[in-house]
Each structure stands twice: as structure tokens, then as C-alpha cells.
Amino acid sequence: MEFSTFLLLQFLAHLLADYFFQWSTMAEQKNRLGFKSGLLIWHVLIVFVFSWLLAFQLSFIYGAVIIAVLHYVIDGCKPYISRNNSIGRYAFFIDQTLHIIVLSLVCWGFAVYQGIDSLWQPPISIKGLFLIVGYLICLKPANIFIREVFSATQIEVTSDNELPNAGKVIGVLERLLTLTFIVIDQYEAVGFLIAAKSILRYRDEETLKTEYVLIGTMLSFGIAVVLGIITNAI
């Protein structure tokens, strides 16, 4: 098995454990109580099981233990990060970045010092595996990511019925997507953005609805575009 496949399998394990096998009650209690949450232990056990099973390497049990223990530490500290006035609104992104760094370093260390069993090959190509990961991201993590972007950029209705920072976020997303489409020679998609801004026009009193729809559409579309580009590049 190649290292890229091995790493992708561990990322798949992270997606399953952190998004699809973590129910809302567990996530809410962990985020609120941290180390005091009784469900945190169960979540960490789920992380360990998926990490070990999807490694398809019996000797990776120690790597799975390290990933699970550090996952426990990161999730246990998340409430303290969330309550921080300076970085609290970025808690989700900090949490996920740390998890990905941990599993990447553990996989790298395992490959260097233990060695990945090259005799076993997964019954699916790396492109097929990434397609599975991509579809899973589109199903649930993308929704959470978009929600956290709204929260981190402080886009919420104020007392004077306005959406601070909404225009800025729309502009940034529009430029990023337009540049991406031009780079990959998909000029038709640029037309989609122009059409979206033209069609999604409501009455003046519904400006908030327009901006919410535009931001959500661009984020959702952008996630799918990035995943598609990476898949085709593999």
C-alpha cells in the first residue's frame, strides 16, 4: 500500500468517527464539558476503532492509540478554546486542523519507522477512495463547515436588521471561485456565478435572504469544485 492511500484511509477514518458516528448529543456535551464529558471516552474509542481497522495494518494499533489519545486531549481542550475571546469563534477550524496534523504525523512516523505493508493493496484505486471521501464530505462535514464560516466571520442579523461582513465574504468567495474556474478553463462556470448573482435578487427588504443564499451557494459550490479538481488531478 502506498503512503498516500494509507493517509487517505486514516482521513476517511477521521471523517467517519468525527462526523457520521458522533451523534448530536455527544458533540454538544463534548463541546460544553470537555474532559468532564462522559461521552468523550466513547467518542475516543470510536476514533481508535476506525483508525485501527481502516489502517489494514495490525501493527498500527500503537498509532491508533496515539491518534485516539491526542484526539481526547484536543477535544477535551476545545471548550477552553471556544470560550477564548480572541480565538473562540475559530474553535472548529483549530480543532479540525490539529486532528489532521496529528493523524498525518502519526502516519508519517509509522511509515518511516515501522513501514507500511506493501503486500496488501486495497480493492479500490486511490481515485475511487478519494471519491468516497469527497462524497462523504459533501454529505455532512460541508454543512458544518459552512455553518462555522458564518459563525467565524460573524455574519448574523443585528438589531438594525443588517448582516455585517456579508458583502466582504461574498466578494472573497466570488473572486476565489472565478480564479479557480479560469485556471482550469471552465469559463462556463464563471457564467454560473454571474447568473447566480442576477437570479438571486429579492426585494430590498429581503436583502438578508439574498446575501445568505449567495454566501451559502458559493461556499457549497466551492467545496464541490475543490473536491472535483483534486479528484481529477489524482
C-alpha positions in Angstrom: 0.0 0.0 0.0 1.3 3.4 -0.9 1.6 6.1 1.8 -0.9 8.4 0.1 -3.5 5.6 0.2 -2.7 4.9 3.8 -3.0 8.5 4.8 -6.3 8.9 2.9 -7.7 5.8 4.7 -6.9 7.5 8.0 -8.6 10.7 6.9 -11.6 8.5 6.0 -11.5 7.1 9.5 -11.5 10.6 10.9 -14.5 11.6 8.8 -16.5 8.5 9.9 -15.6 8.9 13.6 -15.9 12.7 13.9 -19.0 13.3 11.7 -21.0 10.2 10.9 -20.6 8.1 14.1 -20.8 11.1 16.5 -24.4 11.9 17.3 -25.6 15.5 18.2 -25.9 14.8 21.9 -22.3 13.6 22.1 -21.0 16.5 20.2 -22.9 19.1 22.2 -21.8 17.5 25.5 -18.2 17.3 24.5 -18.1 20.9 23.3 -19.7 22.1 26.5 -18.0 19.9 29.2 -14.7 18.8 27.6 -12.8 16.4 29.8 -15.8 16.2 32.1 -18.0 14.7 29.4 -18.6 11.0 29.9 -19.3 10.7 26.2 -15.8 11.9 25.3 -14.4 8.4 26.2 -16.9 6.7 23.9 -16.0 9.1 21.1 -12.3 8.4 21.5 -13.0 4.6 21.5 -14.8 5.1 18.2 -11.9 7.1 16.8 -9.5 4.3 17.9 -11.6 1.5 16.3 -11.9 3.3 12.9 -8.3 4.3 12.9 -7.0 0.8 13.5 -9.5 -1.0 11.3 -9.0 1.3 8.3 -5.2 1.1 8.6 -5.4 -2.5 7.5 -2.2 -3.0 9.4 -2.2 -5.0 12.6 0.9 -3.2 13.8 -0.8 0.2 13.5 -2.6 -0.5 16.8 0.0 1.7 18.6 -0.5 4.5 16.0 -4.3 4.3 16.5 -3.8 4.6 20.3 -1.7 7.7 19.8 -4.3 9.2 17.5 -7.1 8.4 19.9 -5.2 9.8 23.0 -4.3 13.0 21.2 -7.9 13.2 19.9 -9.0 13.0 23.5 -6.7 15.9 24.5 -7.7 18.1 21.6 -11.5 17.6 22.1 -11.1 17.9 25.9 -9.5 21.3 25.4 -11.9 22.6 22.8 -14.3 24.2 25.3 -11.5 26.3 26.7 -10.7 27.4 23.2 -14.3 28.2 22.5 -14.5 30.4 25.5 -11.5 32.5 24.5 -12.5 35.9 23.4 -9.8 36.2 20.7 -9.9 32.8 19.0 -13.1 31.3 20.3 -15.0 31.6 17.1 -12.3 29.7 15.2 -12.5 26.7 17.6 -13.9 24.4 15.0 -11.1 25.1 12.5 -8.4 24.9 15.1 -9.8 21.6 16.3 -10.0 20.0 12.9 -6.6 21.3 11.8 -5.0 19.8 14.9 -6.7 16.4 14.3 -5.4 16.4 10.7 -1.9 17.3 11.7 -1.9 14.6 14.4 -3.0 11.8 12.0 -0.7 13.0 9.3 2.4 13.0 11.6 1.4 9.6 13.1 1.0 8.1 9.6 4.3 9.6 8.5 6.1 8.3 11.7 4.6 4.8 11.2 5.6 4.7 7.5 9.2 5.8 8.4 9.9 3.7 11.5 7.6 0.7 11.2 6.9 0.5 7.5 3.6 0.1 5.6 2.9 -3.5 4.5 3.4 -3.2 0.7 1.9 -6.7 0.0 -1.6 -5.6 0.9 -3.4 -3.4 -1.6 -6.9 -2.0 -1.1 -9.6 -3.4 -3.5 -10.2 0.2 -4.8 -8.0 2.7 -6.5 -6.8 5.9 -4.7 -9.1 7.9 -7.0 -12.1 5.8 -6.1 -11.1 6.1 -2.4 -10.9 9.9 -2.8 -14.3 9.9 -4.5 -15.8 8.2 -1.4 -14.1 10.7 0.9 -15.4 13.6 -1.4 -19.0 12.4 -1.3 -18.8 11.9 2.5 -17.5 15.5 2.9 -20.4 16.8 0.7 -23.0 14.9 2.8 -22.3 16.3 6.3 -18.9 18.0 7.1 -19.6 20.6 4.4 -22.8 21.7 6.1 -20.9 22.1 9.4 -18.0 23.9 7.7 -20.4 26.4 6.1 -22.2 27.0 9.4 -18.8 27.6 11.1 -17.8 30.0 8.4 -20.9 32.1 9.1 -20.1 32.0 12.8 -16.3 32.8 12.4 -17.0 35.7 10.1 -19.7 37.0 12.5 -22.4 37.0 9.9 -25.6 37.4 11.8 -28.6 39.6 11.8 -28.0 42.7 14.0 -30.6 44.8 15.8 -30.7 47.2 12.8 -31.5 44.2 10.5 -28.2 44.1 8.7 -25.6 41.5 8.0 -22.1 42.9 8.9 -19.3 41.3 6.8 -21.7 39.6 4.4 -20.6 41.6 1.4 -17.0 41.1 2.2 -17.3 37.3 2.3 -19.4 37.2 -0.9 -16.6 39.2 -2.7 -13.8 36.9 -1.4 -15.7 33.8 -2.4 -16.6 35.2 -5.8 -13.0 36.1 -6.6 -11.6 32.7 -5.4 -14.2 30.7 -7.4 -13.7 32.9 -10.5 -10.0 32.5 -10.4 -10.3 28.7 -9.9 -12.6 28.4 -12.9 -10.4 30.4 -15.1 -7.3 28.4 -14.1 -9.0 25.1 -15.0 -10.5 26.6 -18.2 -14.1 26.3 -17.0 -15.4 29.6 -18.2 -19.0 28.4 -18.3 -18.8 28.1 -14.5 -18.0 31.8 -14.3 -21.2 32.4 -16.1 -22.9 30.4 -13.4 -21.7 32.8 -10.8 -22.9 35.8 -12.7 -26.3 34.2 -13.3 -26.5 33.3 -9.6 -26.0 36.9 -8.6 -28.5 38.1 -11.1 -31.2 35.5 -10.4 -30.9 35.6 -6.6 -32.3 39.0 -6.3 -35.1 39.7 -3.9 -37.0 42.8 -2.9 -35.0 45.4 -0.9 -36.5 44.2 2.4 -35.2 40.7 1.6 -31.6 41.7 1.1 -30.6 39.5 4.1 -32.1 36.5 2.4 -30.2 37.3 -0.8 -26.8 37.5 1.0 -27.4 34.4 3.0 -28.3 32.4 -0.2 -25.3 33.8 -2.1 -22.8 33.0 0.6 -24.2 29.5 1.2 -24.3 28.8 -2.5 -20.7 29.9 -3.2 -19.3 28.0 -0.2 -21.2 24.8 -1.1 -20.3 25.1 -4.8 -16.7 25.9 -3.9 -16.3 22.9 -1.7 -17.6 20.6 -4.5 -15.3 22.3 -7.1 -12.2 21.9 -5.0 -13.0 18.2 -4.3 -13.6 17.7 -8.0 -10.3 19.3 -9.0 -8.4 17.2 -6.6 -10.1 14.0 -7.7 -9.3 14.8 -11.4 -5.7 15.6 -10.5 -5.2 12.2 -8.9 
